[in-house]
Amino acid sequence: MPRKAVTKSVADADAAEGGVAAVDRAMSLMAVFTPADRTLSLGELAERTRLYKSTVLRLLASLEHAQWIRRLDDGRYALGAEVARLHSIYSASFSLEQVVMPVLRDLVAATGESAAYHVRQGDARLCLYRVDSPHPVRDHIRAGDLLPLDRGSGGRVLMAFDDILGHAPGPDQALYARIRQDGYFAATGDRLSEVAGISAPVFLLSGGIAAAVTLTAPAHRYNPDHLAPVLQAARRLTGRVG
């Protein structure tokens, strides 16, 4: 009889509720490829998924048949043509607004404050999407507005996680180092004395910074408990934008 695994596989440790275990395991094989991986060996696939090699081979047979994976002449494995075909369909139908706006709306519903999605544009940051607080007293930034890159919580986060700007010599390097360590920035009066903000980074699949999710409120309504939903919103968007 086969030995029972001491450590759960990646798929079994994060199985889809009501899903099919074999599908979860096959998808875990696809998921272990990173931007740095052109090919992976059988041993590398087994190690990364924590599956037995015999199980990996059976899953690879199905994935090869469906052209999700291709086996090379040297015995290593690469992603197959089906990935490229579906990527072209996904790219044609992708809407960043449809990804970002539901997350911002949920953030506003959870906190009662205004939520925005900022991206760097040259030497400034662009408020690409915005959902207003239901409170009549709020800041009145709109989607499409350009804001400073070196002031305000959203700008600070974009600066801190930029590989060049965040590490360039300057008076704010200690602050940016702390933001990178904390994974967020919260402040009152950094851009306007009467406005407080909490921002967290949204990352691309490659690991680079894509945007900042920002929650703003009048200074007198600042609530540190709102950090958790901001971080959750950033996590929901990470890897889904680009």
Helices and strands as residue ranges (DSSP letters): H 10-13, H 21-31, H 42-49, H 53-65, E 69-71, E 77-79, H 81-93, H 96-111, E 114-121, E 124-131, E 146-148, H 153-161, G 165-167, H 173-182, E 185-188, E 195-203, E 209-218, G 219-221, G 224-226, H 227-237
